[in-house]
């Protein structure tokens, strides 16, 4: 076999360039990006409400994927919108660049090489940063990556073997991000506007992963002057202070010990900045306002900030009232349903028809994801449902079985609407389900679930009922211990899901991880206590809630919660002991515990 046949497929890289009123520099930057020896599969350009004619120039560029914002959201908002758009191109890597950054021809190829070759037996690096020079070839002090404290000799050797250095953070001037990690850990925080947005984001991606500085990858940062960020910033010092306070008190990327270390360094730099300034009163006022707002407020959800700027989540139609968080009444929505080779055709037909044909408020689109090959009988049923549906069906046919989380991500990419309703392939929706749930989404909620009936052989064979918490504060309080949403019942805003990176490949726990990340990011929750879905339990339902496979998923979920900073160490130990122990007890004990603690028992057929 020729050696070429053994070569790995080229990494799919999507470049993201954020611009504001730099039309000429942007043209130079884009030309350099498109001239890379490792060509990006797409180039996303975010126009941050430029007023210098940039929008008109970009309007004629069919070779670019252009996102136009109606309000300047700063670098933070621009990169948040750009990363969300980049993920629709299904990349392996996302390359982030400012509009005054001009990469040398080999810059991207070198980053990709290091990403591929670093420590083949371990997860690939989460972020890789280029060497940034000024126009005269000197290293630019504004974009120096921070070395990783406590790096071991072995870690330094592995990095040096590919010509790199371990780092803890880096800037958006040229930052290559692993798309899998981005999907897991979400988008940049748009409310940072400018300064420290790249520090927050890169540390969030790198936490418990590897970040590398790659000096052979070179880009030119064409700033007007040569200097660092503490060179007399004027009123903008407010954002440095407020965002650092947010970062040290609320951000997930840094461990407590790191926050102490970086906070001390920051205080010294602030003192030096004020001391050297020619406008000390301005900086002192900015310092006071930044401290006040950083301590009193928290960053708004990224989706809300982008909506206010007129951002449209990929594939959506922008509603008229995003600035209030509300949607127009009668909002069209998509139904997202995934099926795979193990599903029964008659169950799928009942799930589909109850959620489409029988609804008093029908979806405007059905996204039916076929997760890998299916038997002929199921294939025939899918074809029949597509042909006879009263609403358009987008059939997403995946060649391989990739699992529920990735399959639902593929379905979200195919959705044409901001509001998406979930449904499983073996459950049954009540006829008024969407008529009841959609008004809560239109009133401002980001995710709304409902209660459900559990049934055995037939929907009339009711064996139990699950009633979720309905108070938003209670939902937020319990979510780090148990899932307050019944996944087959939820309706959510697609943008709120995309803002945290969508579902991830967390077998058996992908929904719980997603919902927790959504609420942590500021999503507004809601639930209806009334059962609006009949949930098929059947034989073996309680056996499936236990066993080693589910225990492994539970442990992986709790590790992920801890890595993302969603739980404390004490909460993690509690969850592993209680939730993990639940997976190991005998089935009879598990059934009794579930009925007593997690579900509200009802009489048979009592409605």
PEBEL-V177787 format. One record per residue. N is the residue number from 0. PSI is psi in whole degrees, 0 to 359 (none if undefined). Layout:
BEGIN
n=N psi=PSI
n=N psi=PSI
END
This chain:
BEGIN
n=0 psi=133
n=1 psi=149
n=2 psi=327
n=3 psi=330
n=4 psi=341
n=5 psi=350
n=6 psi=140
n=7 psi=152
n=8 psi=145
n=9 psi=141
n=10 psi=134
n=11 psi=112
n=12 psi=132
n=13 psi=124
n=14 psi=142
n=15 psi=121
n=16 psi=125
n=17 psi=132
n=18 psi=150
n=19 psi=109
n=20 psi=43
n=21 psi=59
n=22 psi=313
n=23 psi=315
n=24 psi=322
n=25 psi=316
n=26 psi=319
n=27 psi=318
n=28 psi=314
n=29 psi=321
n=30 psi=320
n=31 psi=322
n=32 psi=317
n=33 psi=350
n=34 psi=9
n=35 psi=144
n=36 psi=331
n=37 psi=97
n=38 psi=131
n=39 psi=147
n=40 psi=341
n=41 psi=153
n=42 psi=115
n=43 psi=128
n=44 psi=125
n=45 psi=115
n=46 psi=111
n=47 psi=57
n=48 psi=46
n=49 psi=151
n=50 psi=11
n=51 psi=17
n=52 psi=3
n=53 psi=317
n=54 psi=319
n=55 psi=321
n=56 psi=317
n=57 psi=333
n=58 psi=332
n=59 psi=9
n=60 psi=96
n=61 psi=345
n=62 psi=1
n=63 psi=153
n=64 psi=101
n=65 psi=132
n=66 psi=119
n=67 psi=123
n=68 psi=145
n=69 psi=352
n=70 psi=143
n=71 psi=115
n=72 psi=9
n=73 psi=179
n=74 psi=324
n=75 psi=309
n=76 psi=322
n=77 psi=316
n=78 psi=329
n=79 psi=312
n=80 psi=321
n=81 psi=319
n=82 psi=318
n=83 psi=317
n=84 psi=320
n=85 psi=322
n=86 psi=338
n=87 psi=345
n=88 psi=6
n=89 psi=57
n=90 psi=163
n=91 psi=328
n=92 psi=148
n=93 psi=126
n=94 psi=117
n=95 psi=130
n=96 psi=143
n=97 psi=163
n=98 psi=352
n=99 psi=23
n=100 psi=127
n=101 psi=102
n=102 psi=144
n=103 psi=160
n=104 psi=328
n=105 psi=4
n=106 psi=311
n=107 psi=317
n=108 psi=321
n=109 psi=319
n=110 psi=317
n=111 psi=320
n=112 psi=312
n=113 psi=320
n=114 psi=319
n=115 psi=319
n=116 psi=345
n=117 psi=120
n=118 psi=73
n=119 psi=336
n=120 psi=358
n=121 psi=167
n=122 psi=146
n=123 psi=157
n=124 psi=145
n=125 psi=321
n=126 psi=151
n=127 psi=132
n=128 psi=142
n=129 psi=163
n=130 psi=128
n=131 psi=123
n=132 psi=160
n=133 psi=182
n=134 psi=339
n=135 psi=7
n=136 psi=353
n=137 psi=148
n=138 psi=132
n=139 psi=120
n=140 psi=345
n=141 psi=342
n=142 psi=40
n=143 psi=117
n=144 psi=147
n=145 psi=125
n=146 psi=151
n=147 psi=118
n=148 psi=145
n=149 psi=17
n=150 psi=136
n=151 psi=164
n=152 psi=322
n=153 psi=320
n=154 psi=320
n=155 psi=322
n=156 psi=316
n=157 psi=320
n=158 psi=315
n=159 psi=331
n=160 psi=336
n=161 psi=15
n=162 psi=35
n=163 psi=173
n=164 psi=134
n=165 psi=135
n=166 psi=160
n=167 psi=333
n=168 psi=167
n=169 psi=173
n=170 psi=168
n=171 psi=4
n=172 psi=323
n=173 psi=95
n=174 psi=119
n=175 psi=122
n=176 psi=135
n=177 psi=122
n=178 psi=329
n=179 psi=319
n=180 psi=322
n=181 psi=315
n=182 psi=325
n=183 psi=320
n=184 psi=1
n=185 psi=191
n=186 psi=165
n=187 psi=153
n=188 psi=108
n=189 psi=332
n=190 psi=352
n=191 psi=337
n=192 psi=285
n=193 psi=156
n=194 psi=127
n=195 psi=357
n=196 psi=320
n=197 psi=325
n=198 psi=311
n=199 psi=313
n=200 psi=314
n=201 psi=322
n=202 psi=327
n=203 psi=319
n=204 psi=324
n=205 psi=338
n=206 psi=125
n=207 psi=12
n=208 psi=192
n=209 psi=133
n=210 psi=139
n=211 psi=139
n=212 psi=128
n=213 psi=91
n=214 psi=342
n=215 psi=348
n=216 psi=114
n=217 psi=134
n=218 psi=153
n=219 psi=124
n=220 psi=107
n=221 psi=61
n=222 psi=160
n=223 psi=324
n=224 psi=160
n=225 psi=117
n=226 psi=172
n=227 psi=178
n=228 psi=344
n=229 psi=19
n=230 psi=82
n=231 psi=70
n=232 psi=349
n=233 psi=217
n=234 psi=334
n=235 psi=347
n=236 psi=334
n=237 psi=314
n=238 psi=323
n=239 psi=314
n=240 psi=308
n=241 psi=315
n=242 psi=325
n=243 psi=321
n=244 psi=314
n=245 psi=315
n=246 psi=317
n=247 psi=340
n=248 psi=339
n=249 psi=340
n=250 psi=155
n=251 psi=344
n=252 psi=330
n=253 psi=140
n=254 psi=159
n=255 psi=318
n=256 psi=323
n=257 psi=322
n=258 psi=320
n=259 psi=315
n=260 psi=310
n=261 psi=329
n=262 psi=319
n=263 psi=317
n=264 psi=321
n=265 psi=317
n=266 psi=319
n=267 psi=320
n=268 psi=321
n=269 psi=315
n=270 psi=319
n=271 psi=320
n=272 psi=313
n=273 psi=318
n=274 psi=322
n=275 psi=349
n=276 psi=149
n=277 psi=354
n=278 psi=61
n=279 psi=320
n=280 psi=321
n=281 psi=314
n=282 psi=323
n=283 psi=319
n=284 psi=318
n=285 psi=321
n=286 psi=315
n=287 psi=315
n=288 psi=320
n=289 psi=318
n=290 psi=316
n=291 psi=308
n=292 psi=327
n=293 psi=325
n=294 psi=329
n=295 psi=335
n=296 psi=171
n=297 psi=155
n=298 psi=136
n=299 psi=157
n=300 psi=138
n=301 psi=319
n=302 psi=321
n=303 psi=317
n=304 psi=316
n=305 psi=325
n=306 psi=320
n=307 psi=334
n=308 psi=6
n=309 psi=15
n=310 psi=138
n=311 psi=120
n=312 psi=143
n=313 psi=123
n=314 psi=355
n=315 psi=164
n=316 psi=124
n=317 psi=125
n=318 psi=165
n=319 psi=341
n=320 psi=35
n=321 psi=334
n=322 psi=344
n=323 psi=354
n=324 psi=357
n=325 psi=158
n=326 psi=153
n=327 psi=142
n=328 psi=149
n=329 psi=22
n=330 psi=129
n=331 psi=150
n=332 psi=163
n=333 psi=146
n=334 psi=125
n=335 psi=117
n=336 psi=130
n=337 psi=138
n=338 psi=155
n=339 psi=180
n=340 psi=340
n=341 psi=357
n=342 psi=150
n=343 psi=136
n=344 psi=320
n=345 psi=326
n=346 psi=316
n=347 psi=318
n=348 psi=316
n=349 psi=319
n=350 psi=315
n=351 psi=309
n=352 psi=323
n=353 psi=333
n=354 psi=353
n=355 psi=290
n=356 psi=318
n=357 psi=359
n=358 psi=140
n=359 psi=339
n=360 psi=105
n=361 psi=152
n=362 psi=158
n=363 psi=343
n=364 psi=143
n=365 psi=127
n=366 psi=107
n=367 psi=108
n=368 psi=122
n=369 psi=106
n=370 psi=79
n=371 psi=183
n=372 psi=148
n=373 psi=157
n=374 psi=160
n=375 psi=320
n=376 psi=319
n=377 psi=322
n=378 psi=320
n=379 psi=320
n=380 psi=318
n=381 psi=314
n=382 psi=320
n=383 psi=316
n=384 psi=319
n=385 psi=318
n=386 psi=330
n=387 psi=2
n=388 psi=138
n=389 psi=353
n=390 psi=158
n=391 psi=141
n=392 psi=127
n=393 psi=110
n=394 psi=108
n=395 psi=105
n=396 psi=105
n=397 psi=133
n=398 psi=331
n=399 psi=154
n=400 psi=110
n=401 psi=357
n=402 psi=160
n=403 psi=313
n=404 psi=304
n=405 psi=326
n=406 psi=319
n=407 psi=326
n=408 psi=318
n=409 psi=322
n=410 psi=321
n=411 psi=323
n=412 psi=333
n=413 psi=354
n=414 psi=141
n=415 psi=5
n=416 psi=155
n=417 psi=324
n=418 psi=132
n=419 psi=133
n=420 psi=137
n=421 psi=152
n=422 psi=140
n=423 psi=161
n=424 psi=2
n=425 psi=16
n=426 psi=178
n=427 psi=128
n=428 psi=142
n=429 psi=149
n=430 psi=331
n=431 psi=18
n=432 psi=304
n=433 psi=330
n=434 psi=329
n=435 psi=322
n=436 psi=322
n=437 psi=323
n=438 psi=329
n=439 psi=321
n=440 psi=316
n=441 psi=335
n=442 psi=353
n=443 psi=351
n=444 psi=152
n=445 psi=335
n=446 psi=131
n=447 psi=123
n=448 psi=191
n=449 psi=173
n=450 psi=171
n=451 psi=152
n=452 psi=137
n=453 psi=136
n=454 psi=161
n=455 psi=254
n=456 psi=331
n=457 psi=148
n=458 psi=336
n=459 psi=348
n=460 psi=71
n=461 psi=128
n=462 psi=352
n=463 psi=176
n=464 psi=139
n=465 psi=125
n=466 psi=116
n=467 psi=162
n=468 psi=144
n=469 psi=339
n=470 psi=126
n=471 psi=321
n=472 psi=322
n=473 psi=321
n=474 psi=314
n=475 psi=325
n=476 psi=320
n=477 psi=348
n=478 psi=333
n=479 psi=355
n=480 psi=323
n=481 psi=157
n=482 psi=116
n=483 psi=2
n=484 psi=142
n=485 psi=108
n=486 psi=316
n=487 psi=354
n=488 psi=354
n=489 psi=149
n=490 psi=134
n=491 psi=166
n=492 psi=127
n=493 psi=322
n=494 psi=325
n=495 psi=328
n=496 psi=315
n=497 psi=328
n=498 psi=339
n=499 psi=12
n=500 psi=3
n=501 psi=191
n=502 psi=159
n=503 psi=171
n=504 psi=72
n=505 psi=89
n=506 psi=129
n=507 psi=352
n=508 psi=13
n=509 psi=326
n=510 psi=316
n=511 psi=317
n=512 psi=316
n=513 psi=311
n=514 psi=323
n=515 psi=316
n=516 psi=323
n=517 psi=313
n=518 psi=323
n=519 psi=328
n=520 psi=358
n=521 psi=7
n=522 psi=143
n=523 psi=118
n=524 psi=162
n=525 psi=155
n=526 psi=148
n=527 psi=131
n=528 psi=330
n=529 psi=138
n=530 psi=124
n=531 psi=1
n=532 psi=139
n=533 psi=119
n=534 psi=121
n=535 psi=120
n=536 psi=311
n=537 psi=187
n=538 psi=142
n=539 psi=9
n=540 psi=318
n=541 psi=332
n=542 psi=322
n=543 psi=342
n=544 psi=1
n=545 psi=189
n=546 psi=169
n=547 psi=324
n=548 psi=316
n=549 psi=327
n=550 psi=317
n=551 psi=320
n=552 psi=321
n=553 psi=315
n=554 psi=321
n=555 psi=320
n=556 psi=314
n=557 psi=325
n=558 psi=319
n=559 psi=317
n=560 psi=316
n=561 psi=317
n=562 psi=322
n=563 psi=359
n=564 psi=20
n=565 psi=339
n=566 psi=156
n=567 psi=171
n=568 psi=322
n=569 psi=317
n=570 psi=323
n=571 psi=314
n=572 psi=316
n=573 psi=313
n=574 psi=319
n=575 psi=318
n=576 psi=314
n=577 psi=306
n=578 psi=320
n=579 psi=319
n=580 psi=325
n=581 psi=328
n=582 psi=343
n=583 psi=345
n=584 psi=161
n=585 psi=154
n=586 psi=322
n=587 psi=321
n=588 psi=319
n=589 psi=317
n=590 psi=315
n=591 psi=317
n=592 psi=319
n=593 psi=313
n=594 psi=325
n=595 psi=323
n=596 psi=327
n=597 psi=346
n=598 psi=155
n=599 psi=114
n=600 psi=138
n=601 psi=165
n=602 psi=161
n=603 psi=132
n=604 psi=20
n=605 psi=120
n=606 psi=none
END
